Amino acid sequence: MCSHFVLTLAAQQGSKFNVRRDINGLMALAGRHLLWPEPVLLRLREFLTRRCKDNEFWRGHEALSNAEFLERHGIWRGPYEEGTLFFYLDEYAKDSPKDLLALLASTGQWLNHALKKQSTLVEKNIDALSNLLQLNKAERALLLYGTLARYQRDLRSILVEFKVNNAPRPTPPSPPLPA
């Protein structure tokens, strides 16, 4: 649910979402859930072939099928694990931000579909509390996202970034009118 929430926020940002700056924080939550569109994965693999040609961690990855490649290099172990694609993802995002946005969108859609099939204990508890307190849909959503932010520390820092990036910019004061 936390991953779905931040992916939805990122998708709503569209081109205003700074992939290069925010990709590592987002991956801390969503990295284990990624659903790679094949064209994006193929371009990433081409990038990694060039970027990691002399790196022993990556030797022979070209011969792997996409499934084998993801099993070997696509498991989230943090952003600093050199043997994973996540180590190079922020560098790839610099040249191909649209690919990363496509990845985030496809993962968000998949998570949305998967979450509709199940109900979590937190959702059941929030529904019960909401019915008791007669909360509207917006109040329920705030309660859910507040609970998720309390539960998942990484979500808090990402939410702060979204808030900072969406804060209204101050407008300069107008010059005084002549008397």
N, C-alpha and C positions, 0 to 999 in steps of 0.2 A: 504494500500500500504506500509506503514511503517513496519507493522508486517511482511508482505511478504518479504520485503527487508532484514530485519535482520534474518528471518528464513532461507532465501536462503544463506546468508553469513555463518550462523552457520552450515548449511548442507554442504557447501563447505569446511568448516574446518574439518569436520569428527571427527576423534579421537583427533585432536589437539584442538578442542573446549573444554574448561574447563567448563563443566556443573555446577559443584559445585560452582565455583567462579562467573560465569556469569548468573546464572539462574534468580536471582531476577531482574536484569536489563532487561533481555529479557522478563520476565513476565510483566514488566511495560508496554510494548508495545503489546505483543502477548497474554497476559493472558485472555483477553475477547474474543479471537477468537479460543481458543483451541478445537481441535477435538480429543477426547480421543479414541485411539484404545482399544477395549474391554479387551484384555489380560493385557495391561498396567494399565487400570483402576482397574481391579480386583486385581492385585498385589499391587497397591497403597492402595486400600481399606483394604486389608489384613494387610499392614503395619500400616495403621491408626487405625485399630482395636486393634493391640498390643500397639501402641504408645499412644493412647488416651483413654485407657480403663477406666480411672477414671475422665475423663474430661466431665463436664456437657454439653458443647457445642456439644459433639459428641455422647451423649447418644441416642441409638436407631438407629444409622445410618446403622447398619448391616442389619436391616429389610427393608431398602429402596431399591427400584429398582435403577438401574444405572441412569435413567433419574431423578428420585426424588432426589437421592444423589447429582447429579450435580446441580440440581436446588437449593438445600439447602446449599451445601458446595463448589460448583465449580464456583461461581460467583466472578469475580475479584473485590476486594475491597481494594487492596493493599497487600503488603507482610506481614503486621503486624496484620491482622485480624485473631485472633485465631480460629474463627469459620469456616474458609475456609481452603481448602486443601493447598492453597498457603503458609500458615504459616509454613507448614511442608515439603514443596517441596524441599527446599535445603538440608534438612536432608535426605529425601528419595533419592535425587540425589547422595548423598555420597555412598550409597550402591547399587544403580541401575541406573548408568549413561546411560546405553544403553536404558532403558525404557524412559528416558527423551529425548534422541536423537530420538527415534522412535516417541514420541509424537510431537516433533518439526518438524520432517520430514512429518508426516501425516497432520499436520496443515498447513505446507508450501504448500504441494500438493493441499490441499483443497482450500486454498486462491488463489493459482495460477489459478486453474480452475474457481473459483468464479470471479476473476478479469478479466478474458478473456471475460466474459459475459457482462461486462459493461465498460463504458469509463467515467472517471472523468473529471471534469472541468479543473483540473490542467494538465491532459494529453492533453486535447484539446488545451489548451493555449500553452503548450510546443510544440505540433505539429505545431501550427500556427507560432510560433516564429521560430521553426526549419526550416520550409519551407521558411520563409522569409529570414533567415540568411544562408540557405543552409547548415545546420549542418548535419554531418554524424551520424550514429547510436550511436557511442561511445560518441560523444558530446551531443547528446540528453539524453543519460543515465546519464551523469554527471549533466546536467541541472536538470533532474528529481530528482535525489538523493540529489543534493544540495538543491533543493526546499523542499523536504521532511525533510531533516535535519534542515532546517530553521524553518519549520512548527512544528516539533515534537521535543521538547527539549530532551526527553529521548533517542531519536535516536542518538543524538550527542555523548552522553557518551558511548553508545554501539559501535559506529563507532570508537571512540578513542581506546577502548579496542581491537577491531579487528586490528586496525593499529599497536598498540603496540605489540600485540601478533604475528603479521606477519612481523614485521620489521626485516631486515636482521641482523644477529648476526655478530658483528665484529670478524674478524679472527686475531689471534695473528700474529705479524710480523715474517717473516722468518728470521732465523739466517743469518748473513752476510756470504757470500761465502769467503773461504780462498783466499788470494792473491797469 
